[in-house]
Amino acid sequence: MAYYWPHLYLLFFIVIIWVLEKCFPKAMERAEENLLIIVISSIMAVSFGQVIARYGFNTGWDAALEFNTVAFSWLILLGMSYGIKTGIHLGVDIVINAVPKPVTKALSLFGAFAAIMYGLILLDSTWLSMLGIDARGGAIEYWTKMFKIGIGTEELRYPVFMQEMFDLRPRVQRWLVLIILPISLAMLSYRSLQAFIDIARGKRDMLISGHEAQDLVNANKDSLKD
């Protein structure tokens, strides 16, 4: 049973997200956008601060590179599910647009289903053994291992007052940094499932936003004319 507690927590997390989005759709949409804004703003702030500190005062934050690397990975992982939710992922839709509408819908459903499977396999591939596939591992297993080991990051440190107040080790635990892995993959599968349902109900055409580049070209084709 101990092996499955991260799975249960993730399931509970997804249920909470679903309930909150049903009750407060606008607030949850803003919260997700604001989280991404906070992450990218922190990257910009730390990078700018490092330039000023290094070239202006010959000093700097030793953990700046690791912080920005971690923050950028958080931005990418969180952006996967956000891109599916908002339909901003770019893709090649030449085949989808060249076939009849029923086939287009079937291909779109297959794409959403593939995204669900992709997230679930990366989350925990153990369930593939039910299909006769010898596979083991995934984000949950890796994160659980890091949680049990309790090792810290290379450079990220807790502030001294937090170390003294909560009796913490100096280095930030690696599992705390990596917690975004199972959360983001669970959200990816959840958003892909939502997209699959919307496509099946006719509320959405496809998983990707294939016409964005074409729309930009059409919108600006006369901009250079006098």
Stockholm file with secondary structure:
# STOCKHOLM 1.0

chainA/1-226         MAYYWPHLYLLFFIVIIWVLEKCFPKAMERAEENLLIIVISSIMAVSFGQVIARYGFNTGWDAALEFNTVAFSWLILLGMSYGIKTGIHLGVDIVINAVPKPVTKALSLFGAFAAIMYGLILLDSTWLSMLGIDARGGAIEYWTKMFKIGIGTEELRYPVFMQEMFDLRPRVQRWLVLIILPISLAMLSYRSLQAFIDIARGKRDMLISGHEAQDLVNANKDSLKD
#=GR chainA/1-226 SS CGGGHHHHHHHHHHHHHHHHHHHCHHHHHHHHHHHHHHHHHHHHHHHHHHHHHHHHHSCCCTTHHHHHHHHHHHHHHHHHHHHHHHTCCCCCCHHHHHSCHHHHHHHHHHHHHHHHHHHHHHHCGGGGGGGTCCCCCCHHHHHHHHHHHCCEEEEEECCHHHHHHHTCCSEEEHHHHHTHHHHHHHHHHHHHHHHHHHHHTTSCSCSSCTTHHHHHHHHHTTTTCC
#=GC SS_cons         CGGGHHHHHHHHHHHHHHHHHHHCHHHHHHHHHHHHHHHHHHHHHHHHHHHHHHHHHSCCCTTHHHHHHHHHHHHHHHHHHHHHHHTCCCCCCHHHHHSCHHHHHHHHHHHHHHHHHHHHHHHCGGGGGGGTCCCCCCHHHHHHHHHHHCCEEEEEECCHHHHHHHTCCSEEEHHHHHTHHHHHHHHHHHHHHHHHHHHHTTSCSCSSCTTHHHHHHHHHTTTTCC
//
